[in-house]
Amino acid sequence: MYAAVRRYEGVTDPAEAGRLVAEGFVPLLRQVPGFVAYYWIDGGDGVMVSTSVFEDRAGAEESVTRAADFVRDNLASLLPNPPLVTAGQVVAAG
């Protein structure tokens, strides 16, 4: 399995960002081959973190591309700063 984690800081409206992600982005991500799971986390203080899990590296990389496109097209005013992205092979899970 592979995962991609994106940390967004300076989020201006976490509730609205969550709504848009749930209604618009999650359905897009579920279409990516190898999709396993997705989580959108409100870390408080304007920090939100997303985690995408896929069966293979190609799916995880595709999720990063789709996330960037979705943020640019739908969330730019709510997520004004580029995310810190970390992606790689899952080496332990529970």
N, C-alpha and C positions, 0 to 999 in steps of 0.2 A: 504494500500500500504506500501511497504518497500523499502528502498533505501540503497545503499552502496556507500560510497564516499572514493576514494583513492587519496592521495596527494603524488606525486613523486617529489623529489628534486634532483638537480644535473643532470638534463636531458642534455645529451651532444648534441643532434640534434633534437630539437622539431619538425621541419618540417618532418623529416624522421620518427620519432616516430608517428606523426599524420597520415602519409601515411600508415604505417604498421598497425596501429590500425584500420583505416577505411577499409582497404582492407582485413585484416586477422581476427581481433578480433571481430569487430561488427557483421559480419555474424555468428560467433560462438555464440555470446551472444543472438542474435535473436532467436536461436533455444531453449533457455532455457524456459521451461513452465512458463507462467505468465509474460513474458517480456512486459514492457510498453515503456521504453525510455532509451537512453544512450547518454551521452555527454562527450566529451574529450575536455578539456579546456587548452589553453596555457596561463598560468598566468604570463609569462615573467620571466626573470632572472633564467632560468633553472627549473622552477616550472610548473608542469602539474598536472591537477586534473581530475579525471573521476568520473562521477555520473551514477549509474545504478539504474533504478526504476523498481520494479516488483510488481505484484499483491499480493504476499505473501512472507513470510520470507524465505521459502525454495529457491525461485528463487534468492533472494538477496544473500543468502549464497553461492549458486552455482556460482553466478557471481564472488564472491571473489576468489573461488577456480579456476575458469577458467582464471581469470585475472592473478593470480600467475603463473599458468602453461604457459600461453601465454607469459608473460614477461620472464620467465626462458628460454623458448624455442626460442623466437624470438627477444626479446628486451633487453637482459641482458647488452649489451654494451652501449645502449642508456639510459637505466634507471638503473644506477649502485647501487642505494640505495633502500632499502626496503621501501615500501610506508607506510604512516600513514593511517590506515583503520578505518573508522567509519561506522557502519551499524545500522539500526534500523527502527522502525515504523515511517512512515510519519504522523505527527500529525496536519499539516496544509499545504495547497497547494493553489495555485492561478492560 
